[in-house]
């Protein structure tokens, strides 16, 4: 069956879709999109666009997993992003951009940064952890 007329991810990228379609041929309801490189998207589609809780698994752009709420095919509301190095963040998004409170964690789950964001940038009072990299060497010298 041809691709989804309303679905846009990357130009000329092959994918397979498992799920329902509406009368226009657009993805509809619960579905899974699997790309030829192994990336995976699963969640609920409404007229070919992501809507509600969605999971994206990828190794592009140093990302591993994005779990969040989508509205109008963009992250809106709370989301968790896990990076390839096992660090992760939890925060709020507006129209696909970090906007609101966010917390960042290292690969051991320790809090490294928290604060509010406006249009993807820290805004106002924020807190950043200062973790010494080699305490033993500095004490011995």
N, CA, C and O of each residue as an XYZ file, in Angstrom:
564
protein
N       0.850     -1.180      0.000
C       0.000      0.000      0.000
C       0.891      1.237      0.000
O       1.934      1.228      0.654
N       0.518      2.300     -0.710
C       1.359      3.500     -0.754
C       1.517      4.120      0.629
O       0.767      3.813      1.556
N       2.506      4.999      0.746
C       2.761      5.680      2.011
C       1.586      6.516      2.460
O       0.572      6.625      1.770
N       1.740      7.090      3.600
C       0.713      7.922      4.208
C       0.819      9.324      3.627
O       1.858      9.961      3.798
N      -0.201      9.837      2.949
C      -0.117     11.172      2.352
C       0.210     12.277      3.355
O       0.889     13.243      3.007
N      -0.266     12.146      4.596
C      -0.046     13.206      5.587
C       1.215     12.990      6.417
O       1.617     13.889      7.155
N       1.849     11.820      6.317
C       2.992     11.493      7.158
C       4.280     12.020      6.549
O       4.608     11.697      5.408
N       5.008     12.828      7.303
C       6.291     13.374      6.858
C       7.324     13.088      7.948
O       7.136     13.463      9.105
N       8.390     12.436      7.576
C       9.466     12.206      8.530
C      10.766     12.690      7.933
O      11.324     13.685      8.395
N      11.259     12.010      6.919
C      12.442     12.438      6.176
C      12.184     12.111      4.727
O      11.568     11.092      4.412
N      12.643     12.954      3.860
C      12.442     12.726      2.428
C      13.090     11.420      1.982
O      14.200     11.082      2.394
N      12.377     10.702      1.141
C      12.885      9.490      0.493
C      13.339      8.409      1.464
O      14.196      7.598      1.113
N      12.793      8.374      2.666
C      13.175      7.330      3.612
C      12.121      6.227      3.581
O      10.925      6.483      3.716
N      12.594      4.998      3.400
C      11.681      3.857      3.331
C      11.216      3.473      4.731
O      11.994      3.508      5.685
N       9.943      3.106      4.847
C       9.398      2.654      6.121
C       8.254      1.691      5.866
O       7.689      1.640      4.774
N       7.928      0.927      6.901
C       6.762      0.050      6.878
C       5.858      0.461      8.019
O       6.326      0.797      9.107
N       4.557      0.434      7.764
C       3.575      0.816      8.777
C       2.684     -0.375      9.084
O       2.189     -1.055      8.185
N       2.489     -0.612     10.388
C       1.531     -1.613     10.846
C       0.481     -0.893     11.667
O       0.785     -0.335     12.721
N      -0.744     -0.903     11.192
C      -1.822     -0.239     11.903
C      -2.943      0.113     10.951
O      -2.955     -0.322      9.800
N      -3.890      0.906     11.441
C      -5.053      1.259     10.639
C      -4.830      2.491      9.782
O      -3.882      3.253      9.969
N      -5.734      2.655      8.841
C      -5.730      3.835      7.959
C      -7.152      4.345      7.848
O      -8.111      3.585      7.987
N      -7.280      5.640      7.595
C      -8.608      6.204      7.377
C      -8.944      6.143      5.886
O      -8.167      5.606      5.095
N     -10.097      6.689      5.503
C     -10.541      6.602      4.108
C      -9.624      7.366      3.142
O      -9.617      7.077      1.945
N      -8.853      8.333      3.647
C      -7.910      9.079      2.805
C      -6.567      8.362      2.689
O      -5.681      8.823      1.969
N      -6.407      7.233      3.393
C      -5.150      6.493      3.345
C      -4.143      6.920      4.391
O      -3.029      6.397      4.419
N      -4.508      7.862      5.257
C      -3.608      8.334      6.307
C      -3.616      7.368      7.486
O      -4.619      6.703      7.743
N      -2.483      7.293      8.209
C      -2.405      6.461      9.399
C      -3.496      6.901     10.368
O      -3.724      8.094     10.568
N      -4.169      5.912     10.968
C      -5.269      6.225     11.894
C      -5.290      5.186     13.002
O      -5.238      3.985     12.737
N      -5.367      5.649     14.250
C      -5.397      4.744     15.400
C      -4.005      4.316     15.807
O      -3.010      4.924     15.412
N      -3.947      3.249     16.611
C      -2.665      2.754     17.096
C      -1.870      2.184     15.935
O      -2.409      1.466     15.092
N      -0.567      2.514     15.896
C       0.256      2.032     14.805
C       1.729      2.054     15.131
O       2.162      2.669     16.106
N       2.493      1.371     14.297
C       3.947      1.304     14.437
C       4.565      1.597     13.075
O       4.167      1.023     12.062
N       5.545      2.500     13.065
C       6.303      2.803     11.851
C       7.717      2.299     12.081
O       8.376      2.690     13.044
N       8.186      1.417     11.181
C       9.541      0.904     11.282
C      10.314      1.338     10.041
O       9.906      1.057      8.914
N      11.434      2.025     10.260
C      12.257      2.545      9.173
C      13.321      1.526      8.790
O      13.668      0.648      9.580
N      13.833      1.652      7.573
C      14.806      0.686      7.069
C      16.081      0.640      7.909
O      16.776     -0.376      7.905
N      16.402      1.710      8.623
C      17.607      1.717      9.459
C      17.350      1.147     10.858
O      18.273      1.084     11.670
N      16.102      0.729     11.154
C      15.774      0.146     12.450
C      15.082      1.101     13.399
O      14.594      0.670     14.444
N      15.022      2.395     13.073
C      14.286      3.332     13.918
C      12.830      2.891     13.994
O      12.300      2.303     13.052
N      12.190      3.180     15.124
C      10.830      2.729     15.369
C      10.022      3.843     16.009
O      10.508      4.534     16.904
N       8.803      4.015     15.558
C       7.863      4.964     16.177
C       6.579      4.211     16.459
O       6.058      3.525     15.580
N       6.058      4.328     17.681
C       4.808      3.647     18.004
C       3.937      4.553     18.849
O       4.411      5.267     19.732
N       2.656      4.502     18.554
C       1.702      5.308     19.289
C       0.409      5.442     18.520
O       0.054      4.582     17.713
N      -0.289      6.527     18.778
C      -1.603      6.751     18.195
C      -1.517      7.831     17.125
O      -0.932      8.893     17.339
N      -2.105      7.544     15.979
C      -2.157      8.502     14.877
C      -3.582      9.001     14.702
O      -4.545      8.252     14.868
N      -3.696     10.259     14.370
C      -4.986     10.848     14.014
C      -4.799     11.570     12.689
O      -4.091     12.574     12.610
N      -5.439     11.050     11.653
C      -5.336     11.594     10.303
C      -3.872     11.759      9.856
O      -3.502     12.762      9.245
N      -3.050     10.739     10.179
C      -1.664     10.719      9.726
C      -0.678     11.457     10.598
O       0.512     11.494     10.283
N      -1.142     12.051     11.691
C      -0.252     12.822     12.563
C      -0.210     12.194     13.944
O      -1.207     11.653     14.423
N       0.958     12.271     14.583
C       1.097     11.722     15.930
C       0.221     12.515     16.897
O       0.160     13.744     16.858
N      -0.462     11.753     17.776
C      -1.330     12.392     18.768
C      -1.383     11.503     20.011
O      -1.588     10.293     19.909
N      -1.195     12.112     21.185
C      -1.198     11.362     22.436
C       0.182     10.810     22.743
O       1.182     11.272     22.193
N       0.234      9.805     23.636
C       1.526      9.252     24.035
C       2.160      8.498     22.874
O       1.513      7.710     22.184
N       3.430      8.763     22.686
C       4.165      8.208     21.558
C       5.554      7.815     22.022
O       6.105      8.422     22.940
N       6.116      6.803     21.392
C       7.480      6.351     21.689
C       8.267      6.336     20.389
O       7.817      5.785     19.384
N       9.444      6.944     20.418
C      10.340      6.960     19.260
C      11.659      6.347     19.707
O      12.256      6.798     20.685
N      12.119      5.317     18.992
C      13.405      4.687     19.278
C      14.309      4.945     18.080
O      13.966      4.613     16.945
N      15.473      5.544     18.346
C      16.372      5.929     17.266
C      17.806      6.012     17.777
O      18.039      6.071     18.984
N      18.749      6.017     16.868
C      20.145      6.274     17.225
C      20.656      7.489     16.470
O      21.866      7.672     16.338
N      19.764      8.307     15.981
C      20.131      9.545     15.288
C      20.351     10.662     16.303
O      19.747     10.674     17.375
N      21.211     11.582     15.951
C      21.433     12.789     16.748
C      21.713     12.498     18.221
O      21.289     13.251     19.097
N      22.429     11.401     18.491
C      22.822     11.010     19.843
C      21.627     10.684     20.743
O      21.741     10.732     21.967
N      20.491     10.356     20.143
C      19.292     10.000     20.896
C      19.102      8.498     20.916
O      19.603      7.788     20.044
N      18.375      8.012     21.914
C      17.990      6.612     21.940
C      16.470      6.467     21.994
O      15.890      5.776     21.158
N      15.813      7.114     22.975
C      14.366      6.960     23.128
C      13.740      8.302     23.495
O      14.271      9.046     24.319
N      12.609      8.593     22.871
C      11.780      9.745     23.239
C      10.403      9.187     23.575
O       9.789      8.502     22.757
N       9.925      9.478     24.766
C       8.572      9.085     25.162
C       7.876     10.353     25.602
O       8.328     11.034     26.523
N       6.770     10.670     24.940
C       6.073     11.893     25.306
C       4.733     12.015     24.625
O       4.327     11.162     23.836
N       4.063     13.090     24.948
C       2.757     13.372     24.375
C       2.911     14.253     23.148
O       3.648     15.239     23.150
N       2.208     13.875     22.120
C       2.243     14.618     20.863
C       0.877     15.217     20.596
O      -0.161     14.618     20.878
N       0.913     16.403     20.050
C      -0.289     17.087     19.601
C       0.091     17.780     18.293
O       1.091     18.497     18.241
N      -0.686     17.577     17.255
C      -0.343     18.188     15.977
C       0.996     17.731     15.446
O       1.683     18.495     14.768
N       1.391     16.475     15.744
C       2.635     15.870     15.276
C       3.882     16.459     15.933
O       4.990     16.261     15.434
N       3.718     17.183     17.049
C       4.864     17.757     17.760
C       4.753     17.437     19.244
O       3.656     17.302     19.785
N       5.915     17.317     19.894
C       5.920     17.106     21.343
C       5.228     18.277     22.032
O       5.556     19.439     21.792
N       4.281     17.954     22.879
C       3.585     18.962     23.683
C       3.268     18.346     25.030
O       2.630     17.296     25.106
N       3.712     18.998     26.092
C       3.521     18.445     27.429
C       4.764     17.703     27.875
O       5.866     17.944     27.384
N       4.563     16.802     28.812
C       5.676     16.098     29.447
C       6.301     15.069     28.513
O       5.607     14.380     27.765
N       7.650     14.979     28.577
C       8.382     13.993     27.776
C       9.646     13.582     28.514
O      10.159     14.305     29.369
N      10.130     12.405     28.158
C      11.416     11.903     28.667
C      12.253     11.534     27.453
O      11.794     10.829     26.555
N      13.497     12.026     27.441
C      14.423     11.738     26.350
C      15.648     11.063     26.935
O      16.284     11.586     27.850
N      15.974      9.889     26.396
C      17.172      9.157     26.801
C      18.174      9.248     25.662
O      17.834      9.032     24.498
N      19.422      9.572     26.014
C      20.484      9.745     25.028
C      21.327      8.477     24.935
O      21.244      7.615     25.810
N      22.135      8.353     23.886
C      22.984      7.174     23.668
C      23.930      6.884     24.825
O      24.277      5.726     25.059
N      24.352      7.908     25.549
C      25.294      7.706     26.658
C      24.582      7.387     27.976
O      25.204      7.428     29.038
N      23.281      7.070     27.918
C      22.442      6.721     29.071
C      22.083      7.902     29.956
O      21.435      7.706     30.984
N      22.473      9.115     29.604
C      21.955     10.279     30.317
C      20.519     10.484     29.825
O      20.140      9.985     28.765
N      19.730     11.220     30.601
C      18.354     11.455     30.190
C      17.835     12.748     30.770
O      18.410     13.312     31.701
N      16.745     13.203     30.207
C      16.090     14.417     30.711
C      14.595     14.178     30.750
O      14.051     13.384     29.983
N      13.948     14.877     31.657
C      12.489     14.885     31.746
C      12.074     16.338     31.770
O      12.600     17.129     32.553
N      11.134     16.689     30.916
C      10.729     18.083     30.866
C       9.452     18.282     30.092
O       8.815     17.332     29.638
N       9.095     19.539     29.955
C       7.862     19.922     29.276
C       8.185     20.621     27.960
O       9.110     21.429     27.875
N       7.413     20.296     26.954
C       7.620     20.808     25.610
C       6.385     21.551     25.122
O       5.256     21.272     25.526
N       6.643     22.500     24.242
C       5.569     23.232     23.577
C       5.935     23.299     22.099
O       6.986     23.825     21.734
N       5.070     22.769     21.264
C       5.298     22.762     19.811
C       6.674     22.205     19.439
O       7.341     22.729     18.547
N       7.092     21.139     20.127
C       8.346     20.467     19.805
C       9.591     21.083     20.412
O      10.697     20.618     20.137
N       9.443     22.122     21.233
C      10.587     22.830     21.819
C      10.487     22.750     23.341
O       9.407     22.917     23.907
N      11.630     22.492     24.006
C      11.669     22.460     25.465
C      11.180     23.803     25.994
O      11.749     24.847     25.676
N      10.115     23.770     26.810
C       9.488     25.010     27.270
C       8.782     24.716     28.594
O       7.708     24.116     28.617
N       9.395     25.143     29.682
C       8.867     24.858     31.014
C       9.930     24.169     31.848
O      11.119     24.238     31.537
N       9.497     23.506     32.908
C      10.411     22.872     33.851
C      11.073     21.645     33.228
O      10.431     20.882     32.505
N      12.372     21.461     33.517
C      13.095     20.291     33.021
C      14.166     19.873     34.019
O      14.748     20.700     34.720
N      14.413     18.549     34.062
C      15.473     17.981     34.899
C      16.356     17.118     34.014
O      15.863     16.389     33.153
N      17.670     17.203     34.230
C      18.638     16.413     33.478
C      19.392     15.513     34.453
O      19.711     15.924     35.569
N      19.676     14.274     34.022
C      20.313     13.277     34.875
C      21.515     12.667     34.170
O      21.552     12.580     32.942
N      22.508     12.241     34.970
C      23.656     11.568     34.378
C      23.324     10.087     34.151
O      22.194      9.660     34.385
N      24.310      9.311     33.697
C      24.072      7.905     33.365
C      23.820      7.026     34.584
O      23.440      5.864     34.438
N      24.028      7.565     35.791
C      23.746      6.830     37.020
C      22.431      7.295     37.658
O      22.071      6.853     38.749
N      21.723      8.189     36.965
C      20.440      8.675     37.472
C      20.550      9.816     38.468
O      19.574     10.155     39.137
N      21.743     10.414     38.571
C      21.935     11.536     39.496
C      21.555     12.845     38.808
O      21.906     13.079     37.652
N      20.844     13.678     39.525
C      20.413     14.976     39.000
C      21.619     15.855     38.701
O      22.484     16.039     39.558
N      21.680     16.406     37.473
C      22.801     17.273     37.097
C      22.365     18.700     36.787
O      23.178     19.621     36.861
N      21.098     18.897     36.443
C      20.615     20.233     36.101
C      19.103     20.259     36.269
O      18.410     19.299     35.932
N      18.604     21.373     36.794
C      17.158     21.573     36.796
C      16.866     23.047     36.691
O      17.614     23.894     37.180
N      15.758     23.330     36.041
C      15.353     24.717     35.878
C      14.272     24.849     34.827
O      13.892     23.886     34.162
N      13.798     26.053     34.702
C      12.791     26.348     33.691
C      13.469     26.696     32.370
O      14.607     27.165     32.332
N      12.739     26.452     31.300
C      13.230     26.747     29.952
C      12.177     27.558     29.210
O      10.974     27.391     29.409
N      12.658     28.421     28.369
C      11.779     29.193     27.498
C      12.339     29.076     26.088
O      13.484     29.448     25.832
N      11.525     28.558     25.178
C      11.934     28.386     23.776
C      13.252     27.624     23.643
O      14.108     27.979     22.833
N      13.403     26.561     24.457
C      14.558     25.679     24.345
C      15.793     26.100     25.117
O      16.800     25.392     25.094
N      15.743     27.238     25.802
C      16.919     27.734     26.523
C      16.585     27.904     27.996
O      15.461     28.272     28.338
N      17.569     27.634     28.889
C      17.328     27.861     30.319
C      16.886     29.300     30.559
O      17.375     30.230     29.918
N      15.951     29.466     31.495
C      15.398     30.792     31.756
C      15.178     30.956     33.256
O      14.595     30.086     33.903
N      15.641     32.058     33.796
C      15.459     32.326     35.221
C      16.469     31.570     36.058
O      17.549     31.218     35.584
N      16.108     31.322     37.310
C      16.998     30.641     38.240
C      17.042     29.155     37.897
O      16.008     28.496     37.789
N      18.264     28.642     37.728
C      18.478     27.231     37.424
C      19.544     26.688     38.365
O      20.295     27.456     38.966
N      19.610     25.392     38.493
C      20.596     24.738     39.344
C      21.369     23.736     38.513
O      20.785     22.974     37.743
N      22.708     23.736     38.671
C      23.559     22.791     37.968
C      24.503     22.150     38.976
O      25.139     22.846     39.767
N      24.594     20.820     38.947
C      25.475     20.093     39.863
C      26.921     20.315     39.479
O      27.258     20.424     38.300
N      27.768     20.381     40.486
C      29.199     20.473     40.266
C      29.814     19.219     40.867
O      30.049     19.146     42.073
N      30.071     18.233     40.015
C      30.592     16.949     40.483
C      32.072     16.880     40.131
O      32.426     16.865     38.952
N      32.953     16.838     41.151
C      34.389     16.728     40.865
C      34.678     15.443     40.110
O      34.077     14.405     40.387
N      35.597     15.511     39.155
C      35.893     14.336     38.343
C      36.901     13.413     39.002
O      36.858     12.207     38.762
N      37.803     13.929     39.821
C      38.805     13.084     40.425
C      39.152     13.594     41.820
O      40.182     14.240     42.013
N      38.306     13.307     42.770
C      38.481     13.801     44.142
C      39.757     13.214     44.750
O      40.494     13.936     45.421
N      40.034     11.938     44.535
C      41.197     11.280     45.139
C      42.492     11.995     44.774
O      43.330     12.234     45.644
N      42.667     12.337     43.509
C      43.887     13.021     43.088
C      43.996     14.404     43.704
O      45.098     14.808     44.076
N      42.926     15.136     43.828
C      43.015     16.486     44.381
C      43.298     16.457     45.866
O      43.940     17.375     46.378
N      42.840     15.427     46.588
C      43.100     15.310     48.032
C      44.551     14.915     48.275
O      45.171     15.393     49.225
N      45.093     14.055     47.433
C      46.448     13.547     47.634
C      47.522     14.562     47.272
O      48.650     14.439     47.748
N      47.222     15.541     46.466
C      48.259     16.477     46.015
C      48.519     17.552     47.023
O      49.362     18.420     46.797
